[in-house]
Amino acid sequence: MRGRDTIVDVEAVLWIVLAVALAIGEAFTATILIIFFAAGAAAAALAAALGAPLLLQVIVFALVSGLSVTAVRPVIMRHARPALETGDTPFGIEAMEGQHGTVLEDVNADHGQIRIEGEIWQARSFDGRETFTVGQRVRVVKVRGATALVWHDDLPDV
């Protein structure tokens, strides 16, 4: 009987490893799809831990994954999609526009560096004529590639 217990343990561990790998994959892709297969693998791990045969584990994996994708994913996507489609929630480079930063290296039409929320960005003056000195607060007006185009910040220098 000990041999079957060991097989069950190994199967449960393998399902858990698969669940974790799939969850990590979801974190890197953000598709809101792979995570449901991770849930299926976790359910199969539970079935394995309870002593279910391999065929039943695979069936549990397929059922939980399939039901999750068809029942839960549409609900999540319905709530997540409006913010992305309407543009109400800026993300990526668009989220940088309007941010405040501190000049680390004098900013003019040709070069400069600023810090925005702990990140260092290349910066240029928005109009190409203004110069901002080290320590001065600026506001990001536009982002072109990896360069922030900046202008005066309305807040006083800190």
PAPAZA-501403 format. One record per residue (C-alpha): residue number from 1; x, y, z. Coordinates in steps of 0.1 Angstrom, whole numbers, plus 2048, in hexadecimal, padded with zeros to 3 digits. Layout:
% residues N
{NUM; {X; Y; Z}}
...
This chain:
% residues 158
{1; {800; 800; 800}}
{2; {81D; 818; 806}}
{3; {825; 818; 7E1}}
{4; {803; 827; 7D8}}
{5; {807; 842; 7F3}}
{6; {828; 84C; 7E4}}
{7; {819; 84E; 7C1}}
{8; {7FD; 863; 7CE}}
{9; {815; 87A; 7DF}}
{10; {82A; 87E; 7BF}}
{11; {80B; 884; 7AA}}
{12; {7FE; 89F; 7C2}}
{13; {820; 8B0; 7C2}}
{14; {822; 8AF; 79C}}
{15; {7FF; 8BF; 799}}
{16; {809; 8DA; 7B3}}
{17; {829; 8E1; 79F}}
{18; {814; 8E4; 780}}
{19; {7FC; 8FC; 791}}
{20; {818; 912; 79E}}
{21; {829; 913; 77B}}
{22; {808; 91C; 76A}}
{23; {801; 937; 784}}
{24; {824; 946; 77E}}
{25; {81D; 944; 758}}
{26; {7FD; 958; 75E}}
{27; {811; 972; 771}}
{28; {828; 977; 753}}
{29; {80D; 977; 738}}
{30; {7EF; 987; 74A}}
{31; {7D7; 976; 732}}
{32; {7BE; 96D; 74E}}
{33; {7BD; 94A; 73F}}
{34; {7DA; 935; 74B}}
{35; {7D0; 93A; 76F}}
{36; {7B1; 925; 76A}}
{37; {7C7; 908; 75F}}
{38; {7DB; 90D; 77F}}
{39; {7BA; 90A; 792}}
{40; {7B3; 8EA; 780}}
{41; {7D6; 8DD; 789}}
{42; {7D0; 8E6; 7AD}}
{43; {7AF; 8D3; 7AD}}
{44; {7C0; 8B5; 79D}}
{45; {7DB; 8B7; 7B9}}
{46; {7BF; 8B5; 7D3}}
{47; {7B0; 897; 7C1}}
{48; {7D3; 886; 7C0}}
{49; {7D8; 88D; 7E5}}
{50; {7B6; 87D; 7EC}}
{51; {7C2; 85E; 7DA}}
{52; {7AF; 862; 7B8}}
{53; {7BD; 84E; 79B}}
{54; {7D1; 861; 780}}
{55; {7B4; 85F; 767}}
{56; {79C; 870; 780}}
{57; {7B7; 88A; 788}}
{58; {7B9; 893; 763}}
{59; {793; 895; 761}}
{60; {792; 8AC; 77F}}
{61; {7AD; 8C2; 76F}}
{62; {79A; 8C4; 74E}}
{63; {778; 8CB; 75F}}
{64; {784; 8E5; 777}}
{65; {799; 8F6; 75D}}
{66; {77E; 8F6; 743}}
{67; {762; 901; 75A}}
{68; {779; 91D; 768}}
{69; {781; 92A; 745}}
{70; {75D; 929; 739}}
{71; {74B; 935; 759}}
{72; {763; 94B; 76C}}
{73; {779; 95B; 751}}
{74; {75D; 96D; 73F}}
{75; {752; 97D; 760}}
{76; {775; 989; 768}}
{77; {77A; 996; 744}}
{78; {759; 9A8; 745}}
{79; {764; 9BB; 763}}
{80; {788; 9C1; 758}}
{81; {782; 9CB; 734}}
{82; {76E; 9EB; 738}}
{83; {78A; 9FE; 74A}}
{84; {7A4; 9F4; 72F}}
{85; {78D; 9FB; 711}}
{86; {780; A1D; 71D}}
{87; {7A2; A2A; 725}}
{88; {797; A34; 747}}
{89; {7B5; A22; 757}}
{90; {7D6; A2C; 747}}
{91; {7F1; A11; 747}}
{92; {814; A0D; 73A}}
{93; {824; A2D; 72C}}
{94; {803; A3F; 72C}}
{95; {802; A3C; 752}}
{96; {823; A50; 754}}
{97; {813; A6F; 745}}
{98; {80A; A87; 761}}
{99; {822; A77; 77A}}
{100; {838; A8E; 78E}}
{101; {85E; A89; 78F}}
{102; {87E; A97; 79D}}
{103; {89B; AA2; 787}}
{104; {8BA; A8E; 78D}}
{105; {8CF; A9D; 770}}
{106; {8C7; ABE; 760}}
{107; {8AC; ABA; 746}}
{108; {8AC; ACE; 726}}
{109; {8A4; AC8; 701}}
{110; {8C0; AAF; 6FD}}
{111; {8C3; A9A; 71D}}
{112; {8BB; A96; 741}}
{113; {8AF; A7D; 75B}}
{114; {892; A7D; 774}}
{115; {886; A65; 78F}}
{116; {861; A5B; 78E}}
{117; {855; A45; 7AB}}
{118; {877; A36; 7AF}}
{119; {87E; A30; 78A}}
{120; {898; A44; 777}}
{121; {88D; A51; 755}}
{122; {89E; A63; 739}}
{123; {88E; A85; 735}}
{124; {88C; AA3; 71E}}
{125; {87B; AC5; 721}}
{126; {858; AC4; 711}}
{127; {85D; AE4; 6FD}}
{128; {882; ADF; 6F6}}
{129; {88B; B01; 705}}
{130; {886; AFE; 72A}}
{131; {8A1; AF1; 741}}
{132; {899; ADF; 762}}
{133; {8B4; ADD; 77D}}
{134; {8BE; AC1; 795}}
{135; {8A4; ABD; 7B1}}
{136; {889; AD0; 79F}}
{137; {866; ABF; 79D}}
{138; {858; AB9; 77B}}
{139; {839; AAA; 76C}}
{140; {839; A90; 74F}}
{141; {825; A9F; 732}}
{142; {82C; A83; 718}}
{143; {841; A64; 715}}
{144; {853; A5C; 6F4}}
{145; {864; A3A; 6F5}}
{146; {878; A39; 715}}
{147; {87A; A5F; 718}}
{148; {863; A74; 72E}}
{149; {85B; A97; 720}}
{150; {858; AAD; 73F}}
{151; {84B; ACF; 749}}
{152; {847; AE4; 769}}
{153; {836; AD3; 786}}
{154; {81B; AE8; 796}}
{155; {826; ADD; 7B9}}
{156; {842; AEF; 7CB}}
{157; {865; AE0; 7CC}}
{158; {86B; AC8; 7E8}}
